[in-house]
Amino acid sequence: MSSAVTDIPTAAEARKPEPIRTVQLSPAEAFEMAKEELEPLLIPASIFADDRGWSVMNLMQGVLGPAGQINYSVMYPSVIKAWHRHTKQTDFWLCINGHVKTGVFRESDGRRWMAVVGERRPGVVIIPPPLWHGCATVGHEPAGLLYYVTHQYDPKTPDEFRMEHNTVEQFPWGVQHG
């Protein structure tokens, strides 16, 4: 379940993460663009609210397939779940409760991206393979991450490689504005 990591920048070479690019595309169009450009993308979501409550809709239209699966994960405050990557699977992340800082790292050139998403900034983050990615809970409340993956988890041959959260030097998992 682990992979050798090479050419990770040293502290002197480390770059500040860029914001994850926001696109106004359909999920299917953004999915194709993310795979083609090997870059994470963020599709903002609209909240529909009335006197009954609120909802976020049409987030995975055109990308759900029979090989994929939908998961839900709750992360407690101060938790960092990073880093991991896949060779086949694309992840679509939506934080529906609380907020998470999403980090993405491209090993081939050291490029890195970051976005805080959640209740007050809803949207779907698309993370294609083979980008390393992870997230950290932001704030004092647990964060709930609803995510779709294009390939079901296979415990016999998992499409997942892991490395420690501090492997990508100086990635700012903590609060930056205080």
C-alpha positions in Angstrom: 0.0 0.0 0.0 2.9 2.4 -0.2 5.0 3.6 -3.0 8.5 5.0 -3.3 8.4 8.8 -3.7 11.1 10.5 -5.7 12.0 14.1 -6.5 10.0 15.7 -3.8 11.2 19.3 -3.5 13.4 20.2 -0.5 12.4 23.1 1.8 14.5 25.5 -0.3 12.7 24.3 -3.5 9.2 24.1 -2.0 6.6 26.2 -3.6 3.6 27.9 -2.0 0.4 26.1 -3.1 -1.7 27.7 -5.8 -5.4 28.0 -5.4 -7.3 25.2 -7.1 -8.7 26.6 -10.3 -12.4 27.2 -10.3 -14.3 26.4 -13.5 -17.8 27.1 -14.6 -18.3 23.8 -16.5 -20.5 20.8 -16.2 -19.1 18.0 -14.0 -18.5 15.9 -17.1 -16.6 18.7 -18.9 -14.6 19.5 -15.8 -13.8 15.8 -15.3 -12.3 15.6 -18.8 -10.4 18.8 -18.4 -8.9 17.7 -15.1 -7.7 14.4 -16.6 -6.3 16.1 -19.7 -4.4 18.8 -17.8 -3.5 16.6 -14.8 -4.7 19.3 -12.5 -7.3 19.5 -9.8 -10.4 21.6 -10.6 -13.2 23.1 -8.4 -16.7 23.4 -9.6 -18.6 25.8 -7.4 -22.0 24.6 -6.2 -25.2 26.6 -5.7 -27.2 26.3 -2.6 -31.0 26.2 -3.1 -32.8 27.3 0.0 -36.4 28.0 1.0 -38.5 27.8 4.1 -38.1 24.0 4.2 -34.3 23.9 4.3 -31.5 23.9 1.8 -30.0 21.5 -0.8 -27.1 21.3 -3.3 -28.0 19.5 -6.5 -26.6 18.1 -9.8 -23.0 17.8 -8.6 -22.0 14.6 -10.3 -24.2 14.7 -13.4 -22.5 12.9 -16.3 -19.7 11.4 -14.2 -21.4 8.6 -12.2 -20.6 5.2 -13.6 -21.2 1.6 -12.7 -17.5 1.0 -11.7 -17.6 3.8 -9.1 -18.8 4.2 -5.6 -20.0 6.9 -3.3 -18.5 7.3 0.2 -19.0 9.5 3.3 -16.3 10.3 5.8 -16.4 12.4 9.0 -13.1 13.9 10.2 -12.7 15.4 13.7 -11.1 18.8 14.3 -7.3 19.0 13.7 -7.3 15.7 11.7 -5.0 15.6 8.6 -5.7 12.8 6.1 -2.8 13.0 3.6 -1.2 12.0 1.3 -2.5 9.4 -1.0 -2.9 8.9 -4.7 -4.4 6.5 -7.3 -3.4 5.1 -10.7 -6.9 4.7 -12.1 -9.4 6.4 -9.8 -10.5 10.0 -10.0 -11.9 11.5 -6.8 -14.8 14.0 -6.6 -14.9 15.6 -3.1 -17.8 17.7 -1.6 -17.5 18.8 2.0 -21.1 19.1 3.2 -20.6 19.8 6.9 -17.8 22.0 8.3 -14.8 22.8 6.2 -11.7 21.1 4.9 -8.5 22.4 3.5 -7.8 20.3 0.4 -4.2 19.8 -0.7 -3.0 18.4 -4.1 0.6 17.7 -5.1 1.9 16.8 -8.6 5.1 14.8 -8.1 6.4 15.2 -11.6 7.1 19.0 -11.3 6.4 19.7 -7.6 3.4 21.8 -8.3 0.9 22.0 -5.5 -2.7 23.3 -5.0 -4.9 24.1 -2.1 -8.5 25.2 -1.5 -10.8 25.4 1.6 -14.2 24.1 0.8 -17.3 23.3 2.8 -20.6 24.7 4.0 -19.7 28.3 3.3 -17.9 27.6 0.1 -19.6 24.6 -1.5 -18.2 23.0 -4.5 -16.8 19.7 -6.0 -13.1 19.3 -6.1 -12.0 16.9 -8.9 -8.7 15.1 -8.4 -7.5 12.9 -11.3 -4.7 10.3 -11.0 -1.8 10.3 -10.3 -2.0 13.4 -8.2 -1.2 13.1 -4.5 -4.1 14.5 -2.4 -5.4 14.9 1.1 -7.3 17.2 3.4 -7.3 18.6 6.9 -10.3 19.7 9.0 -10.5 23.4 9.3 -12.3 24.8 12.4 -13.6 23.5 15.7 -16.3 21.2 14.3 -16.1 17.9 12.5 -16.1 18.0 8.7 -18.2 15.7 6.6 -16.8 14.7 3.2 -19.1 13.1 0.6 -17.1 11.7 -2.2 -17.5 9.8 -5.4 -14.7 7.7 -6.8 -14.6 6.4 -10.4 -13.5 2.9 -9.3 -14.8 0.8 -6.4 -12.3 0.0 -3.6 -10.8 -3.5 -4.0 -9.2 -4.7 -0.8 -7.3 -7.4 -2.7 -5.6 -5.0 -5.0 -6.2 -1.4 -3.7 -5.6 1.4 -6.2 -4.0 3.5 -3.4 -0.5 4.6 -2.4 0.2 6.5 0.7 2.8 8.7 2.3 3.0 10.7 5.5 1.2 14.1 5.7 4.6 15.9 6.2 6.3 14.3 3.2 5.6 17.3 1.0 7.8 19.8 2.8 6.2 23.0 4.1 2.7 22.2 2.9 0.6 24.5 5.0 -1.9 22.1 6.7 -2.4 24.4 9.6 -4.3 27.7 9.8 -2.5 30.3 7.8 -4.5 33.5 8.7 -4.7 34.0 12.4 
